[in-house]
Amino acid sequence: MRSEIYAVQTRRIKILGTGKYLPDQALTAESIANRLGVVKEWVEQHTGVMVRHFVRHETASEMGAAAARDALKNAGLTFQDIDCLVCTSGTMEQPIPCTASLIKQAMGEVSSGIPAFDVNSTCLSFIAGLDVMSYMVAAGRYRRVLLVSTEIASKGLDWKDKESSSLFGDGAAAVIISSSGPDEQSQILFSRIETYSHGAHLSEIRGGGTKHPAVEFDPKTLNRYLFSMDGKGIFKLSAKVLPGFYNQLLASTQLSTDDLELVIPHQASMTACKLIRKRLNIPEDKFFMTVHNHGNTIAASIPMGLHEAIRQNRLQRGDRFMLLGTSAGFSVGGMILDY
């Protein structure tokens, strides 16, 4: 049964190019500490984030457009070579329309007609979007898909909550996929997402939807419209679920950690990443982290890690690697690929 599932999961998909954008406003641990009224050592110890970037005037769509242009340049393509644009973000620029359409507008491609829509699974949005769209490419529905994760966390932070507000950063990343050629090794071997909804309220923004619409906004209930997180609760659930999930990913492909060149995780925090790495028994040199100089950039953290791994030559063609993460919901997700 396992081999049958594995065979169905395999998709001959190639990553053609990646791109990234960071706002130019870099905030150090010291500057965040001053805002929170703590010493910088507290921020460094609790988050491991030395630098993160916050927007000044950029919108999410403008950041996404910049990352998309970078990915197109690195792939040697133009926008006319793309036939679908998908925004895979956990935050949105505005409730309507979808952020993907605004990214397309920011790229100056208002009349091209190519479809643009969003896939949102909070921090796992990139993995979810890549998983869904890879089947569309493999089926021949689309030739080349541009996936964009663009996140502005800084606008929704509750600065009274020192634990969570010190973690996050803004930024965007983009990835272009297509079918692999007949002589190319690039492929997706296996992917899986699981959701445990008893953890649905461990990480959330309650306001802004239909339950607490914007018209009901009152300064007395501001916390409904800001990000809240039970960090200890999330880590406890992650520590319980992730080991079995990770082992199942490997078992489904009859692989072991030794067969992986790299594991690129969601960059939740340096502390969480280190503890999870040890719990999963992944060697330090195989666990690629960017959280120290990016912060937690929500769904953009995994494609940013992918972009940096390629840029730093930590991933080369033919290398086998894993994307792995958690998200609000509570969900866990992972994918094994040959680059």
Secondary structure, 3 states (H helix, E strand, C coil): CHHHHHHHHCECEEEEEEEEECCCEEEEHHHHHHHHCCCHHHHHHHHCCCEEEECCCCCHHHHHHHHHHHHHHHHCCCHHHCCEEEECCCCCCCCCCCHHHHHHHHCCCCCCCCCEEECCCHHHHHHHHHHHHHHHHHCCCCCEEEEEEEECCHHHCCCCCHHHHCCECCEEEEEEEEECCCCCCCEEEEEEEEECHHHCCCEECCCCCCCCCHHHCCHHHHHHHCCEECHHHHHHHHHHHHHHHHHHHHHHCCCCHHHCCEEEECCCCHHHHHHHHHHHCCCHHHECCCHHHHCECHHHHHHHHHHHHHHCCCCCCCCEEEEEEEECCCEEEEEEEEC
